[in-house]
């Protein structure tokens, strides 16, 4: 499913400037508000106009790969304590506002949502990846440095659930994890009610599940993650820029990075997402 015409894409690109001034922040907020309004009005339309994508220099490679400090970036805000499972979570302001609106709507129907994980920059993702790579953090109860000596196979094992640094959607401040980190939770009882609500309503607030079940329509990428949701008004133009610009050889600077090209990390993982989120 495609969500934007060229005008909307060009408007939203302005939201991703690397060093915005106060006046730029204000104009960006107006542009995003207009984009969000249009998104809501058109969310149920059966026909979409495919976005026309061009290289956008205001979206830097460093931003795409999470090589910045979101705590020092004025575009990011701290997740309100009411909606955060732990302190210090950060999101793009627009993502946070959309989530709060969605959570409040769900609460009126007896459904409670809170955020487990939000923005993770390159440095944070590197810590997670290298802990699993070196065996200091077990994966399915295994020390992978001992059980899987082949680097490509070890990387593929980690990639079942964790991204390589520089390739995660969590770098952008657009993606968040909700309520639980396992699919089983969302398959019965309270968790099933929460997931069903998201499936039925999340698109009204701009959210999409990027890691849908794997199969013919999504043969590559991470396993299904019913807890992971992406705010499309911001993540869509970033995904489009990834298609144009990100290359496997750019994914480097951590243990096991030599596997990125062999695995085709960009096409198979960064872009191996639900077609409705592209």
SEKOL-792031 format. One record per residue (C-alpha): z, y, x; residue in three letters; residue number from 1. Coordinates in steps of 0.05 Angstrom, whole numbers. Layout:
<guzas>
<guza w="Z" v="Y" u="X" vokol="ALA" zafi="NUM"/>
...
</guzas>
This chain:
<guzas>
<guza w="0" v="0" u="0" vokol="UNK" zafi="1"/>
<guza w="-17" v="69" u="27" vokol="UNK" zafi="2"/>
<guza w="25" v="128" u="9" vokol="UNK" zafi="3"/>
<guza w="-6" v="192" u="34" vokol="UNK" zafi="4"/>
<guza w="-67" v="235" u="34" vokol="UNK" zafi="5"/>
<guza w="-86" v="275" u="96" vokol="UNK" zafi="6"/>
<guza w="-50" v="338" u="71" vokol="UNK" zafi="7"/>
<guza w="16" v="301" u="66" vokol="UNK" zafi="8"/>
<guza w="10" v="270" u="135" vokol="UNK" zafi="9"/>
<guza w="-6" v="336" u="167" vokol="UNK" zafi="10"/>
<guza w="53" v="369" u="132" vokol="UNK" zafi="11"/>
<guza w="102" v="316" u="153" vokol="UNK" zafi="12"/>
<guza w="80" v="314" u="226" vokol="UNK" zafi="13"/>
<guza w="114" v="381" u="234" vokol="UNK" zafi="14"/>
<guza w="181" v="347" u="224" vokol="UNK" zafi="15"/>
<guza w="176" v="310" u="290" vokol="UNK" zafi="16"/>
<guza w="174" v="367" u="340" vokol="UNK" zafi="17"/>
<guza w="214" v="352" u="403" vokol="UNK" zafi="18"/>
<guza w="250" v="419" u="410" vokol="UNK" zafi="19"/>
<guza w="252" v="455" u="343" vokol="UNK" zafi="20"/>
<guza w="276" v="527" u="337" vokol="UNK" zafi="21"/>
<guza w="319" v="550" u="278" vokol="UNK" zafi="22"/>
<guza w="257" v="579" u="243" vokol="UNK" zafi="23"/>
<guza w="219" v="515" u="256" vokol="UNK" zafi="24"/>
<guza w="276" v="475" u="227" vokol="UNK" zafi="25"/>
<guza w="273" v="517" u="164" vokol="UNK" zafi="26"/>
<guza w="198" v="510" u="156" vokol="UNK" zafi="27"/>
<guza w="203" v="435" u="171" vokol="UNK" zafi="28"/>
<guza w="255" v="428" u="116" vokol="UNK" zafi="29"/>
<guza w="209" v="462" u="66" vokol="UNK" zafi="30"/>
<guza w="150" v="418" u="86" vokol="UNK" zafi="31"/>
<guza w="191" v="355" u="81" vokol="UNK" zafi="32"/>
<guza w="218" v="376" u="14" vokol="UNK" zafi="33"/>
<guza w="147" v="384" u="-11" vokol="UNK" zafi="34"/>
<guza w="126" v="317" u="18" vokol="UNK" zafi="35"/>
<guza w="187" v="283" u="-13" vokol="UNK" zafi="36"/>
<guza w="172" v="313" u="-81" vokol="UNK" zafi="37"/>
<guza w="100" v="289" u="-77" vokol="UNK" zafi="38"/>
<guza w="123" v="221" u="-54" vokol="UNK" zafi="39"/>
<guza w="170" v="213" u="-114" vokol="UNK" zafi="40"/>
<guza w="116" v="235" u="-163" vokol="UNK" zafi="41"/>
<guza w="65" v="187" u="-136" vokol="UNK" zafi="42"/>
<guza w="110" v="128" u="-120" vokol="UNK" zafi="43"/>
<guza w="87" v="86" u="-179" vokol="UNK" zafi="44"/>
<guza w="13" v="102" u="-173" vokol="UNK" zafi="45"/>
<guza w="-32" v="41" u="-168" vokol="UNK" zafi="46"/>
<guza w="-83" v="74" u="-123" vokol="UNK" zafi="47"/>
<guza w="-67" v="109" u="-57" vokol="UNK" zafi="48"/>
<guza w="-110" v="152" u="-12" vokol="UNK" zafi="49"/>
<guza w="-107" v="123" u="59" vokol="UNK" zafi="50"/>
<guza w="-80" v="173" u="109" vokol="UNK" zafi="51"/>
<guza w="-129" v="202" u="159" vokol="UNK" zafi="52"/>
<guza w="-94" v="197" u="226" vokol="UNK" zafi="53"/>
<guza w="-105" v="239" u="288" vokol="UNK" zafi="54"/>
<guza w="-66" v="246" u="353" vokol="UNK" zafi="55"/>
<guza w="-7" v="291" u="341" vokol="UNK" zafi="56"/>
<guza w="21" v="323" u="404" vokol="UNK" zafi="57"/>
<guza w="85" v="346" u="368" vokol="UNK" zafi="58"/>
<guza w="106" v="273" u="365" vokol="UNK" zafi="59"/>
<guza w="122" v="256" u="437" vokol="UNK" zafi="60"/>
<guza w="118" v="188" u="470" vokol="UNK" zafi="61"/>
<guza w="191" v="196" u="489" vokol="UNK" zafi="62"/>
<guza w="209" v="204" u="415" vokol="UNK" zafi="63"/>
<guza w="168" v="143" u="395" vokol="UNK" zafi="64"/>
<guza w="205" v="101" u="448" vokol="UNK" zafi="65"/>
<guza w="274" v="129" u="436" vokol="UNK" zafi="66"/>
<guza w="280" v="162" u="503" vokol="UNK" zafi="67"/>
<guza w="325" v="220" u="480" vokol="UNK" zafi="68"/>
<guza w="397" v="232" u="458" vokol="UNK" zafi="69"/>
<guza w="400" v="238" u="382" vokol="UNK" zafi="70"/>
<guza w="470" v="266" u="386" vokol="UNK" zafi="71"/>
<guza w="440" v="328" u="420" vokol="UNK" zafi="72"/>
<guza w="380" v="333" u="374" vokol="UNK" zafi="73"/>
<guza w="387" v="383" u="316" vokol="UNK" zafi="74"/>
<guza w="343" v="340" u="271" vokol="UNK" zafi="75"/>
<guza w="397" v="286" u="269" vokol="UNK" zafi="76"/>
<guza w="462" v="287" u="229" vokol="UNK" zafi="77"/>
<guza w="523" v="243" u="229" vokol="UNK" zafi="78"/>
<guza w="526" v="194" u="171" vokol="UNK" zafi="79"/>
<guza w="580" v="216" u="122" vokol="UNK" zafi="80"/>
<guza w="643" v="173" u="128" vokol="UNK" zafi="81"/>
<guza w="636" v="153" u="55" vokol="UNK" zafi="82"/>
<guza w="572" v="115" u="71" vokol="UNK" zafi="83"/>
<guza w="586" v="92" u="142" vokol="UNK" zafi="84"/>
<guza w="616" v="26" u="162" vokol="UNK" zafi="85"/>
<guza w="636" v="56" u="228" vokol="UNK" zafi="86"/>
<guza w="642" v="125" u="259" vokol="UNK" zafi="87"/>
<guza w="587" v="158" u="299" vokol="UNK" zafi="88"/>
<guza w="525" v="134" u="262" vokol="UNK" zafi="89"/>
<guza w="467" v="183" u="265" vokol="UNK" zafi="90"/>
<guza w="404" v="191" u="223" vokol="UNK" zafi="91"/>
<guza w="349" v="242" u="214" vokol="UNK" zafi="92"/>
<guza w="374" v="292" u="164" vokol="UNK" zafi="93"/>
<guza w="320" v="275" u="113" vokol="UNK" zafi="94"/>
<guza w="335" v="200" u="118" vokol="UNK" zafi="95"/>
<guza w="409" v="213" u="107" vokol="UNK" zafi="96"/>
<guza w="397" v="257" u="47" vokol="UNK" zafi="97"/>
<guza w="351" v="206" u="15" vokol="UNK" zafi="98"/>
<guza w="400" v="149" u="28" vokol="UNK" zafi="99"/>
<guza w="457" v="189" u="-3" vokol="UNK" zafi="100"/>
<guza w="415" v="203" u="-64" vokol="UNK" zafi="101"/>
<guza w="398" v="129" u="-69" vokol="UNK" zafi="102"/>
<guza w="470" v="106" u="-58" vokol="UNK" zafi="103"/>
<guza w="495" v="154" u="-112" vokol="UNK" zafi="104"/>
<guza w="444" v="128" u="-161" vokol="UNK" zafi="105"/>
<guza w="463" v="56" u="-146" vokol="UNK" zafi="106"/>
<guza w="538" v="72" u="-153" vokol="UNK" zafi="107"/>
<guza w="525" v="94" u="-224" vokol="UNK" zafi="108"/>
<guza w="503" v="23" u="-238" vokol="UNK" zafi="109"/>
<guza w="562" v="-9" u="-201" vokol="UNK" zafi="110"/>
<guza w="524" v="-22" u="-136" vokol="UNK" zafi="111"/>
<guza w="556" v="2" u="-71" vokol="UNK" zafi="112"/>
<guza w="515" v="14" u="-8" vokol="UNK" zafi="113"/>
<guza w="540" v="32" u="61" vokol="UNK" zafi="114"/>
<guza w="505" v="36" u="129" vokol="UNK" zafi="115"/>
<guza w="521" v="-14" u="184" vokol="UNK" zafi="116"/>
<guza w="473" v="11" u="236" vokol="UNK" zafi="117"/>
<guza w="428" v="71" u="241" vokol="UNK" zafi="118"/>
<guza w="395" v="106" u="301" vokol="UNK" zafi="119"/>
<guza w="395" v="68" u="367" vokol="UNK" zafi="120"/>
<guza w="360" v="103" u="425" vokol="UNK" zafi="121"/>
<guza w="329" v="68" u="485" vokol="UNK" zafi="122"/>
<guza w="394" v="66" u="524" vokol="UNK" zafi="123"/>
<guza w="433" v="34" u="467" vokol="UNK" zafi="124"/>
<guza w="377" v="-17" u="453" vokol="UNK" zafi="125"/>
<guza w="374" v="-33" u="527" vokol="UNK" zafi="126"/>
<guza w="448" v="-50" u="527" vokol="UNK" zafi="127"/>
<guza w="439" v="-98" u="469" vokol="UNK" zafi="128"/>
<guza w="377" v="-130" u="498" vokol="UNK" zafi="129"/>
<guza w="403" v="-139" u="569" vokol="UNK" zafi="130"/>
<guza w="469" v="-168" u="544" vokol="UNK" zafi="131"/>
<guza w="429" v="-222" u="508" vokol="UNK" zafi="132"/>
<guza w="381" v="-230" u="566" vokol="UNK" zafi="133"/>
<guza w="436" v="-241" u="617" vokol="UNK" zafi="134"/>
<guza w="479" v="-285" u="573" vokol="UNK" zafi="135"/>
<guza w="539" v="-239" u="567" vokol="UNK" zafi="136"/>
<guza w="523" v="-237" u="493" vokol="UNK" zafi="137"/>
<guza w="508" v="-304" u="461" vokol="UNK" zafi="138"/>
<guza w="447" v="-317" u="417" vokol="UNK" zafi="139"/>
<guza w="458" v="-373" u="367" vokol="UNK" zafi="140"/>
<guza w="516" v="-394" u="410" vokol="UNK" zafi="141"/>
<guza w="473" v="-399" u="473" vokol="UNK" zafi="142"/>
<guza w="475" v="-366" u="541" vokol="UNK" zafi="143"/>
<guza w="399" v="-354" u="543" vokol="UNK" zafi="144"/>
<guza w="400" v="-342" u="618" vokol="UNK" zafi="145"/>
<guza w="418" v="-416" u="625" vokol="UNK" zafi="146"/>
<guza w="385" v="-449" u="565" vokol="UNK" zafi="147"/>
<guza w="318" v="-412" u="568" vokol="UNK" zafi="148"/>
<guza w="297" v="-397" u="640" vokol="UNK" zafi="149"/>
<guza w="225" v="-380" u="622" vokol="UNK" zafi="150"/>
<guza w="223" v="-304" u="613" vokol="UNK" zafi="151"/>
<guza w="171" v="-303" u="558" vokol="UNK" zafi="152"/>
<guza w="206" v="-356" u="517" vokol="UNK" zafi="153"/>
<guza w="273" v="-322" u="527" vokol="UNK" zafi="154"/>
<guza w="244" v="-256" u="504" vokol="UNK" zafi="155"/>
<guza w="214" v="-289" u="443" vokol="UNK" zafi="156"/>
<guza w="282" v="-319" u="426" vokol="UNK" zafi="157"/>
<guza w="316" v="-251" u="429" vokol="UNK" zafi="158"/>
<guza w="259" v="-220" u="390" vokol="UNK" zafi="159"/>
<guza w="275" v="-263" u="330" vokol="UNK" zafi="160"/>
<guza w="327" v="-210" u="312" vokol="UNK" zafi="161"/>
<guza w="330" v="-156" u="366" vokol="UNK" zafi="162"/>
<guza w="277" v="-106" u="391" vokol="UNK" zafi="163"/>
<guza w="257" v="-92" u="462" vokol="UNK" zafi="164"/>
<guza w="280" v="-23" u="485" vokol="UNK" zafi="165"/>
<guza w="225" v="27" u="471" vokol="UNK" zafi="166"/>
<guza w="197" v="-13" u="413" vokol="UNK" zafi="167"/>
<guza w="249" v="-7" u="358" vokol="UNK" zafi="168"/>
<guza w="241" v="30" u="292" vokol="UNK" zafi="169"/>
<guza w="315" v="46" u="299" vokol="UNK" zafi="170"/>
<guza w="296" v="95" u="354" vokol="UNK" zafi="171"/>
<guza w="268" v="144" u="302" vokol="UNK" zafi="172"/>
<guza w="327" v="159" u="257" vokol="UNK" zafi="173"/>
<guza w="286" v="134" u="198" vokol="UNK" zafi="174"/>
<guza w="312" v="62" u="193" vokol="UNK" zafi="175"/>
<guza w="380" v="36" u="173" vokol="UNK" zafi="176"/>
<guza w="416" v="-30" u="161" vokol="UNK" zafi="177"/>
<guza w="453" v="-37" u="95" vokol="UNK" zafi="178"/>
<guza w="515" v="-78" u="76" vokol="UNK" zafi="179"/>
<guza w="506" v="-143" u="116" vokol="UNK" zafi="180"/>
<guza w="468" v="-171" u="175" vokol="UNK" zafi="181"/>
<guza w="448" v="-237" u="145" vokol="UNK" zafi="182"/>
<guza w="398" v="-257" u="92" vokol="UNK" zafi="183"/>
<guza w="445" v="-307" u="61" vokol="UNK" zafi="184"/>
<guza w="491" v="-252" u="37" vokol="UNK" zafi="185"/>
<guza w="434" v="-223" u="-4" vokol="UNK" zafi="186"/>
<guza w="415" v="-288" u="-37" vokol="UNK" zafi="187"/>
<guza w="473" v="-298" u="-84" vokol="UNK" zafi="188"/>
<guza w="527" v="-261" u="-123" vokol="UNK" zafi="189"/>
<guza w="543" v="-190" u="-104" vokol="UNK" zafi="190"/>
<guza w="492" v="-188" u="-47" vokol="UNK" zafi="191"/>
<guza w="436" v="-213" u="-92" vokol="UNK" zafi="192"/>
<guza w="451" v="-158" u="-142" vokol="UNK" zafi="193"/>
<guza w="448" v="-107" u="-86" vokol="UNK" zafi="194"/>
<guza w="382" v="-133" u="-59" vokol="UNK" zafi="195"/>
<guza w="351" v="-137" u="-128" vokol="UNK" zafi="196"/>
<guza w="371" v="-64" u="-140" vokol="UNK" zafi="197"/>
<guza w="337" v="-44" u="-75" vokol="UNK" zafi="198"/>
<guza w="274" v="-82" u="-90" vokol="UNK" zafi="199"/>
<guza w="270" v="-49" u="-158" vokol="UNK" zafi="200"/>
<guza w="291" v="21" u="-139" vokol="UNK" zafi="201"/>
<guza w="288" v="37" u="-64" vokol="UNK" zafi="202"/>
<guza w="215" v="60" u="-67" vokol="UNK" zafi="203"/>
<guza w="235" v="116" u="-115" vokol="UNK" zafi="204"/>
<guza w="277" v="146" u="-59" vokol="UNK" zafi="205"/>
<guza w="224" v="135" u="-5" vokol="UNK" zafi="206"/>
<guza w="251" v="70" u="25" vokol="UNK" zafi="207"/>
<guza w="212" v="7" u="43" vokol="UNK" zafi="208"/>
<guza w="233" v="-61" u="73" vokol="UNK" zafi="209"/>
<guza w="192" v="-67" u="137" vokol="UNK" zafi="210"/>
<guza w="212" v="-138" u="154" vokol="UNK" zafi="211"/>
<guza w="190" v="-177" u="92" vokol="UNK" zafi="212"/>
<guza w="183" v="-253" u="93" vokol="UNK" zafi="213"/>
<guza w="136" v="-278" u="147" vokol="UNK" zafi="214"/>
<guza w="74" v="-314" u="124" vokol="UNK" zafi="215"/>
<guza w="-1" v="-304" u="116" vokol="UNK" zafi="216"/>
<guza w="8" v="-229" u="100" vokol="UNK" zafi="217"/>
<guza w="57" v="-218" u="158" vokol="UNK" zafi="218"/>
<guza w="46" v="-273" u="210" vokol="UNK" zafi="219"/>
<guza w="78" v="-237" u="269" vokol="UNK" zafi="220"/>
<guza w="140" v="-198" u="284" vokol="UNK" zafi="221"/>
<guza w="214" v="-203" u="270" vokol="UNK" zafi="222"/>
<guza w="244" v="-250" u="219" vokol="UNK" zafi="223"/>
<guza w="256" v="-226" u="149" vokol="UNK" zafi="224"/>
<guza w="313" v="-174" u="145" vokol="UNK" zafi="225"/>
<guza w="335" v="-159" u="75" vokol="UNK" zafi="226"/>
<guza w="384" v="-108" u="101" vokol="UNK" zafi="227"/>
<guza w="335" v="-65" u="140" vokol="UNK" zafi="228"/>
<guza w="303" v="-6" u="103" vokol="UNK" zafi="229"/>
<guza w="258" v="49" u="128" vokol="UNK" zafi="230"/>
<guza w="249" v="120" u="102" vokol="UNK" zafi="231"/>
<guza w="173" v="125" u="94" vokol="UNK" zafi="232"/>
<guza w="163" v="200" u="90" vokol="UNK" zafi="233"/>
<guza w="185" v="203" u="163" vokol="UNK" zafi="234"/>
<guza w="170" v="132" u="189" vokol="UNK" zafi="235"/>
<guza w="98" v="128" u="164" vokol="UNK" zafi="236"/>
<guza w="69" v="183" u="209" vokol="UNK" zafi="237"/>
<guza w="109" v="154" u="268" vokol="UNK" zafi="238"/>
<guza w="80" v="85" u="254" vokol="UNK" zafi="239"/>
<guza w="11" v="115" u="252" vokol="UNK" zafi="240"/>
<guza w="22" v="148" u="320" vokol="UNK" zafi="241"/>
<guza w="45" v="81" u="348" vokol="UNK" zafi="242"/>
<guza w="-22" v="52" u="327" vokol="UNK" zafi="243"/>
<guza w="-58" v="106" u="364" vokol="UNK" zafi="244"/>
<guza w="-16" v="113" u="427" vokol="UNK" zafi="245"/>
<guza w="35" v="61" u="444" vokol="UNK" zafi="246"/>
<guza w="13" v="8" u="493" vokol="UNK" zafi="247"/>
<guza w="48" v="-55" u="518" vokol="UNK" zafi="248"/>
<guza w="50" v="-29" u="589" vokol="UNK" zafi="249"/>
<guza w="92" v="30" u="566" vokol="UNK" zafi="250"/>
<guza w="148" v="-16" u="546" vokol="UNK" zafi="251"/>
<guza w="187" v="-22" u="610" vokol="UNK" zafi="252"/>
<guza w="252" v="-3" u="646" vokol="UNK" zafi="253"/>
<guza w="296" v="-63" u="627" vokol="UNK" zafi="254"/>
<guza w="306" v="-136" u="645" vokol="UNK" zafi="255"/>
<guza w="250" v="-180" u="617" vokol="UNK" zafi="256"/>
<guza w="202" v="-123" u="606" vokol="UNK" zafi="257"/>
<guza w="148" v="-162" u="642" vokol="UNK" zafi="258"/>
<guza w="142" v="-204" u="579" vokol="UNK" zafi="259"/>
<guza w="120" v="-145" u="535" vokol="UNK" zafi="260"/>
<guza w="46" v="-152" u="550" vokol="UNK" zafi="261"/>
<guza w="45" v="-228" u="545" vokol="UNK" zafi="262"/>
<guza w="78" v="-224" u="477" vokol="UNK" zafi="263"/>
<guza w="35" v="-165" u="455" vokol="UNK" zafi="264"/>
<guza w="98" v="-128" u="434" vokol="UNK" zafi="265"/>
<guza w="63" v="-69" u="402" vokol="UNK" zafi="266"/>
<guza w="15" v="-105" u="356" vokol="UNK" zafi="267"/>
<guza w="58" v="-165" u="340" vokol="UNK" zafi="268"/>
<guza w="126" v="-132" u="334" vokol="UNK" zafi="269"/>
<guza w="124" v="-56" u="328" vokol="UNK" zafi="270"/>
<guza w="65" v="-61" u="280" vokol="UNK" zafi="271"/>
<guza w="82" v="-130" u="253" vokol="UNK" zafi="272"/>
<guza w="113" v="-102" u="190" vokol="UNK" zafi="273"/>
<guza w="105" v="-105" u="115" vokol="UNK" zafi="274"/>
<guza w="37" v="-76" u="96" vokol="UNK" zafi="275"/>
<guza w="72" v="-32" u="44" vokol="UNK" zafi="276"/>
<guza w="109" v="4" u="100" vokol="UNK" zafi="277"/>
<guza w="45" v="22" u="138" vokol="UNK" zafi="278"/>
</guzas>
